[in-house]
Amino acid sequence: MTWLQILRLVLQVAARLAQLARNKRLMDVGQAHAVAASLTEQQGRVAHAISLRRKILRSQRDFPDRIRDDDGYRREK
């Protein structure tokens, strides 16, 4: 092997290692974006649930006569 062939082989190995590192970095970024999107979606769902809970509590506070009476099936008698 000549020194030119050795240099070429070393450069090919270095290029392959750089490509592997780049691919891993891109996969990590893609995974981070997927996690961020999922967390954003879940945050929206939690915010919606909280707003519904507040609406129900406000309705119960403002109109206590609308709360259901005992239907006879309660066990805590």
Secondary structure, DSSP 8 states (H G I E B T S, - for coil): --HHHHHHHHHHHHHHHHHHHHHHHHHHHHHHHHHHHHHHHHHHHHHHHHHHHHHHHHHHHH-GGGS----S--S--
